[in-house]
Amino acid sequence: MEVDLAALLRNLRHVREAARGAALVPMVKANAYGLGLAPVARHVAASLEPEALWGFGVAAVGEGEALRQAGWQGRVLVTAPAPPGEFARAAEAGLTLALSEVEAVAQWADAARAAGRRLAFHTEIDTGMGRAGFPADEAAAWGAAVAERAGDLLEWEGCFTHFHSADEPVLASADAQHERFRAALGLLPEGAGRLVHTANSAASVRRAGYAGNVVRPGIYMYGGEAGPGVRPETVAALRARLGRVRRVPPGTTVGYGATYTSAREERWGTLAIGYGDGLPRRLGAAGGEALVHGRRVPIIGRISMDMTVVDLTGVPGEVRAGDVATLIGRDGGEEIRVDEVASRCGTISYEILTGLGLRLPRTYRGAAAGAL
């Protein structure tokens, strides 16, 4: 797996430009969408201007701890509700929690008391996503309760919401969510949650970040599309070497279930990659392809745990064991984008990227020098 960190940074800068200069909270959850938490965070921190980087976003306390272990001392926002049993760890690591219950605010205050220092938190406001957050239409009631529980032990730093359909062709539902969010903010106590953020990648680029103080880019920075026409630079490439090349006669079968049979003499190549590496098994039956010597070649038969077979018959010239096949990325004038793979598999680019396993070595291009 190859990661173009220079392209990632250009995508991130484009988000900030589209969001009219809002500060960034790059989401590095799920091992930076499968690309590598520490290398990605290190490059972003070393390359962005201090005023451009508010901090990093994660989904779990353990991910925040991993950022600390990698050397990052700045802000870390845990955007998903953390189990109360992890509050002490979050306090020790100096993380900022997103809270969705009044009781959680009280428990976070207990953690601050035990730690002997003030801790920050953000309140998520549920405007329609339904996974987490305080109900938008009850903001007056819970806002007063949150302020009371926070007292002097906690800093109520920010408020945010999350859009469920900002990548859809029509943005009416996202606009409606934003209106509910703004109305809820107007019901909160004076000075509560001054830092406001709503925008993911799609809303950052398509709605200028809805004028939030910060934006939370995710898939776009990693090279995945964030709505119609919102196409970033490619960041991740997935390649594998041919372990074997052979000619087969008509009637030869391949793969579990023998779902493919050669209709003529064909030239097949066996790639040293499979679903054990995160290449979706269903890609074989879904018309998946690879690039070999700049030509598209079909995947044939079922993808195995460790091997994938492609039909090289249409590739001119000699193809040898050791040659490289590209399953995501560019080879010559052809490119297979991660969203193309996702579409064939009936899923989204997020799942493809985060599913790429640790058995795949990661190499990084364009990395900036410096430490977190």
C-alpha positions in Angstrom: 0.0 0.0 0.0 1.4 3.4 -1.0 0.3 6.6 0.7 0.9 9.9 -1.0 1.1 12.3 2.0 1.7 15.3 -0.3 -1.7 14.6 -2.0 -3.3 14.1 1.4 -2.1 17.5 2.5 -3.3 19.2 -0.7 -6.8 17.7 -0.1 -6.7 19.0 3.4 -5.7 22.5 2.3 -8.5 22.4 -0.2 -11.0 21.6 2.6 -9.8 24.6 4.6 -9.9 26.9 1.6 -13.5 25.8 0.8 -14.5 26.3 4.4 -13.3 29.9 4.2 -10.3 29.5 6.5 -11.9 27.5 9.3 -9.4 25.6 11.5 -9.1 21.9 10.9 -9.8 18.8 13.0 -8.5 16.1 10.8 -10.2 12.8 11.6 -7.6 10.1 12.2 -9.8 7.5 13.6 -9.6 3.8 12.5 -5.8 4.1 12.0 -6.3 7.3 9.9 -8.9 5.4 7.7 -6.4 2.6 7.3 -3.5 4.7 6.1 -1.5 4.8 9.4 -2.3 7.1 12.3 1.2 8.1 13.4 2.6 8.8 9.9 -0.5 10.8 8.8 -0.7 12.8 12.0 3.0 13.5 12.0 2.9 14.8 8.4 -0.2 17.0 9.0 1.2 18.4 12.2 4.6 19.2 10.6 3.1 20.7 7.4 0.1 22.8 8.5 0.4 26.3 10.0 -0.3 26.2 13.7 -3.5 28.4 13.3 -4.8 25.9 10.6 -4.7 22.8 12.9 -7.1 23.0 15.9 -6.3 19.4 16.9 -7.1 15.8 15.8 -10.3 13.9 16.0 -10.7 10.2 17.0 -13.5 7.9 17.8 -12.1 6.1 20.9 -10.1 6.8 23.9 -7.6 4.2 22.8 -7.0 6.1 19.6 -6.4 9.3 21.6 -3.9 7.4 23.7 -2.2 6.2 20.6 -1.8 9.8 19.4 -0.2 10.7 22.7 2.2 7.7 22.5 3.2 8.9 19.1 4.1 12.3 20.6 1.2 14.5 19.8 0.6 17.0 22.7 -2.1 19.1 21.2 -5.8 18.8 21.4 -7.5 15.4 20.8 -11.3 15.3 20.5 -13.0 11.9 21.0 -16.1 12.3 19.0 -18.0 9.1 19.9 -19.5 8.6 23.4 -16.8 7.0 25.6 -17.8 4.3 28.1 -17.7 5.7 31.7 -15.1 3.1 32.6 -12.6 4.9 30.3 -13.1 8.4 31.7 -10.1 8.1 34.0 -7.8 7.1 31.1 -9.2 9.9 29.0 -8.4 12.4 31.8 -4.9 11.0 32.3 -4.2 11.4 28.5 -5.6 14.9 28.5 -8.3 14.1 25.9 -11.4 16.2 25.2 -14.6 14.1 25.3 -17.8 14.6 23.3 -20.6 14.1 25.8 -24.3 13.2 25.1 -25.8 12.8 28.6 -26.1 14.9 31.6 -24.9 12.0 33.7 -21.8 11.7 31.5 -21.0 15.4 32.3 -21.2 14.6 36.0 -18.9 11.6 35.6 -16.4 13.7 33.6 -16.5 16.2 36.4 -15.6 13.4 38.8 -12.7 12.5 36.6 -11.5 16.1 36.6 -11.7 16.1 40.4 -9.7 12.9 40.7 -7.1 14.2 38.2 -6.8 17.5 40.0 -7.2 19.7 37.0 -9.9 21.2 34.7 -11.0 19.1 31.7 -12.6 20.2 28.5 -15.6 18.7 26.8 -17.9 19.2 23.8 -21.6 18.5 23.6 -23.0 16.7 20.6 -26.4 17.9 19.6 -28.5 15.4 17.8 -30.2 17.0 14.8 -31.2 13.8 13.0 -28.3 11.4 13.0 -29.7 9.5 16.0 -26.6 7.8 17.2 -25.5 10.1 19.9 -26.1 13.6 21.2 -28.5 15.7 23.3 -31.8 16.3 21.6 -31.8 19.6 19.7 -35.4 20.5 20.7 -34.7 20.1 24.4 -31.6 22.3 24.5 -32.9 24.8 27.1 -33.5 22.0 29.6 -30.3 20.0 29.1 -28.2 23.1 28.6 -28.9 24.4 32.1 -28.3 20.9 33.6 -25.0 20.5 31.7 -23.7 23.9 32.9 -24.7 23.1 36.5 -22.9 19.7 36.4 -19.8 21.1 34.7 -19.4 23.8 37.4 -15.8 25.0 37.8 -14.3 21.5 37.2 -15.0 21.4 33.4 -14.6 23.7 30.5 -17.6 23.5 28.2 -15.5 24.2 25.1 -17.6 23.3 22.1 -20.9 22.2 20.5 -21.3 20.2 17.4 -23.6 18.1 15.3 -23.1 15.5 12.5 -24.9 15.5 9.1 -26.4 12.2 7.9 -26.7 13.1 4.2 -24.2 15.9 3.3 -22.9 13.8 0.5 -26.3 13.3 -1.2 -27.1 15.1 -4.4 -29.6 17.4 -2.7 -28.5 19.1 0.5 -32.0 20.1 1.8 -31.7 17.6 4.8 -28.3 18.9 5.7 -29.6 22.5 5.6 -32.5 21.5 7.8 -30.1 19.9 10.3 -28.0 23.0 10.4 -31.0 25.1 11.1 -32.0 22.8 14.0 -28.5 23.1 15.3 -28.4 26.9 15.2 -31.8 27.0 16.9 -30.5 24.7 19.7 -27.4 26.9 20.2 -29.7 29.9 20.8 -31.3 28.1 23.8 -28.0 27.3 25.6 -26.6 29.3 28.5 -24.5 32.3 27.8 -20.9 31.4 26.9 -21.6 27.6 26.6 -19.8 25.8 23.9 -18.3 28.8 22.1 -16.4 26.6 19.6 -19.0 25.5 17.0 -18.5 22.8 14.4 -20.8 20.8 12.1 -19.1 20.1 8.9 -17.6 16.8 7.7 -15.7 16.6 4.4 -18.9 17.0 2.3 -20.3 19.9 4.2 -16.9 21.6 4.3 -16.5 21.6 0.6 -20.2 21.9 -0.5 -21.5 24.3 2.1 -18.3 26.3 3.1 -18.3 24.6 6.5 -21.6 26.2 7.4 -19.5 29.0 8.9 -18.3 26.9 11.8 -15.2 27.8 13.8 -13.6 24.4 12.8 -14.4 21.6 10.4 -13.8 17.9 10.7 -12.5 16.5 7.3 -12.3 12.8 6.9 -12.8 10.8 3.8 -11.9 13.6 1.4 -8.4 14.1 2.8 -7.8 10.3 2.3 -8.8 10.4 -1.4 -12.5 9.4 -1.2 -15.3 11.3 -2.9 -17.5 13.4 -0.6 -20.6 13.9 -2.8 -21.4 14.5 -6.4 -18.5 16.1 -8.2 -16.4 16.4 -5.0 -13.4 14.4 -6.1 -10.1 14.8 -4.3 -6.6 13.8 -5.3 -5.9 10.1 -5.0 -3.9 9.4 -1.8 -3.8 5.6 -1.4 -2.6 3.0 -3.9 -2.9 -0.7 -3.5 -0.5 -2.9 -5.4 0.6 -6.5 -5.5 3.2 -8.5 -7.3 2.5 -11.4 -9.7 3.7 -14.5 -8.0 3.0 -16.7 -11.0 2.2 -16.3 -14.7 1.1 -19.2 -16.9 -0.8 -20.1 -20.0 -3.9 -22.4 -19.6 -5.8 -24.3 -22.2 -9.6 -24.0 -22.8 -11.7 -25.6 -20.0 -9.4 -24.7 -17.1 -11.1 -23.7 -13.9 -9.9 -21.4 -11.2 -10.7 -20.6 -7.6 -13.0 -22.0 -4.9 -16.2 -23.3 -6.4 -14.6 -23.2 -9.9 -16.8 -20.3 -10.8 -14.6 -19.3 -13.8 -13.7 -21.5 -16.8 -11.4 -20.4 -19.6 -13.2 -20.4 -22.9 -9.9 -20.4 -24.9 -6.2 -20.4 -24.3 -5.6 -17.7 -21.8 -2.7 -16.2 -19.8 -3.4 -16.0 -16.1 -1.5 -14.3 -13.3 -1.6 -15.0 -9.6 -1.4 -12.0 -7.3 0.0 -12.3 -3.8 -3.0 -10.6 -2.2 -6.5 -11.7 -1.0 -9.3 -11.0 1.3 -7.0 -11.7 4.2 -5.3 -8.4 3.3 -8.6 -6.6 3.0 -9.2 -7.0 -0.7 -13.0 -7.5 -0.8 -13.9 -11.1 -1.7 -17.0 -10.0 -3.5 -14.9 -7.9 -5.9 -14.2 -11.0 -8.0 -17.8 -11.6 -8.9 -18.5 -7.9 -9.2 -16.4 -7.3 -12.3 -13.3 -6.2 -10.4 -10.2 -5.3 -12.3 -6.5 -4.6 -11.8 -3.9 -2.6 -13.9 -1.0 -4.5 -15.3 1.5 -2.6 -17.6 -1.1 0.2 -17.8 -3.9 -2.1 -19.0 -7.1 -3.1 -17.2 -7.3 -6.8 -16.7 -10.3 -8.7 -15.1 -10.2 -10.5 -11.8 -11.3 -14.1 -12.5 -12.8 -16.6 -10.1 -13.3 -16.1 -6.4 -10.7 -14.1 -4.5 -9.0 -16.3 -1.9 -7.6 -15.3 1.5 -4.1 -14.9 0.1 -4.3 -15.0 -3.7 -6.2 -13.4 -6.5 -6.1 -14.4 -10.2 -6.3 -12.1 -13.1 -6.6 -12.7 -16.8 -3.6 -11.3 -18.6 -4.5 -12.4 -22.0 -5.2 -8.9 -23.3 -1.9 -7.4 -22.1 0.6 -7.1 -25.0 4.1 -8.2 -24.6 5.7 -10.3 -22.0 4.4 -10.3 -18.4 6.6 -11.9 -15.8 6.4 -13.1 -12.2 7.4 -10.1 -10.1 5.6 -7.5 -12.2 3.3 -5.2 -10.3 -0.4 -5.1 -10.5 -2.4 -2.1 -9.3 -5.8 -2.7 -7.6 -6.3 0.8 -6.5 -4.4 3.7 -8.0 -2.8 4.8 -11.2 -0.7 2.9 -13.7 0.2 4.8 -16.9 -2.9 6.4 -18.3 -5.3 4.2 -16.4 -6.6 4.6 -12.9 -8.8 2.6 -10.6 -10.1 4.9 -7.9 -11.1 3.6 -4.4 -14.7 4.8 -5.1 -14.8 2.6 -8.2 -13.9 -0.4 -6.1 -16.4 0.5 -3.5 -19.2 1.0 -6.0 -18.5 -2.5 -7.5 -18.8 -4.0 -4.1 -21.9 -2.2 -3.1 -20.3 -0.3 -0.3 -18.4 3.0 0.4 -14.8 4.1 0.1 -14.5 4.3 3.9 -15.1 0.5 4.2 -12.6 -0.3 1.5 -9.8 1.8 3.0 -10.3 0.9 6.7 -10.5 -2.8 5.7 -7.0 -2.9 4.3 -5.1 -5.1 6.7 -1.9 -4.6 8.6 -0.3 -7.5 6.7 0.0 -5.0 3.8 3.2 -3.0 4.2 2.7 0.8 4.0 5.1 3.0 2.2 4.8 6.8 2.4 5.7 9.4 -0.2 6.1 13.1 0.3 6.5 12.9 4.1 7.5 16.0 5.9 10.3 15.9 8.4 9.6 16.5 12.1 8.0 14.8 15.0 4.5 15.1 16.6 
